Amino acid sequence: MRILGISGSLRKDSHNTALLRAAAELLPPGVELELFDGLRDVPPYDADEDVPELHAPGVLALKDAIERADAVLIATPEYNHSIPGVLKNALDWASRPFPDNALRGMPVAVVGASTGAVTSRTRSARRSLKRAVSSGSLRAPSSANA
């Protein structure tokens, strides 16, 4: 089984990227986690360029990585009561065209790491992300605290 890990943080020493790396080390034999490191290369979503022949290399890399995966694990911080714009943008690209897109039917889990206490704002951001990825284009598992 192949899991694609996507960190919603671009920061070099991101706690969320570290969380994905730690998860990769704990997986049982036969399960691997590939960390997607091309989020920075995904341009802002533009419906005028949302045709395969116009997709930027970063968009193609993202969609290809998702299509090669059996599941997606997203680790995201909370920025201003929401998910980071760079992650939302990547999900915009990956969830189109509807209904035939890279995320359709893909199992997705959302986690987050913080140096402080988990706040209601963090839970709200994760709920927002789960709503975004569950909007009919894919499944997202429920969480007791999100």
Secondary structure as UniProt FT lines:
FT   STRAND          2..7
FT   TURN            12..13
FT   HELIX           15..25
FT   TURN            29..30
FT   STRAND          32..36
FT   HELIX           39..41
FT   HELIX           47..49
FT   HELIX           52..54
FT   HELIX           57..68
FT   STRAND          71..75
FT   TURN            80..81
FT   HELIX           85..94
FT   TURN            102..105
FT   STRAND          107..111
FT   HELIX           120..133
FT   TURN            144..145
//
